[in-house]
Amino acid sequence: MANLYLNSLDHAVNENPVHDAKLVRYADDFVLLCRPGKSGPLYERLKRYLEAKKLKHNETKTRVVDSRRESFCFLGFELSNRRSV
């Protein structure tokens, strides 16, 4: 069911260069990747989109992270930015 509701979100983010962002999604779990300083407006647009579709936004699972400085978990995997040597 999540694919039906969120497919348009995938296309709206990933196919629109204006957003300069990428959405990575598995069913109803997703990560929205964007440039530093761009998260606020994208997050507000995301909330409006979910409300318009009458979908619940799980605020306890939602957070803004600077992945260059801290790790985060997605689908049981811890993701972090590391420099290769």
Buried (B, 14 or more C-beta within 10 A) or exposed (E): EEEEEBEEBBEEBBEEEEBEBEBBBEEEEBBBBBEEEBBEEBBEBBEEBBEEEEBEEEEEEEEEEEEEEEEBEEEEEEEEEEEEE
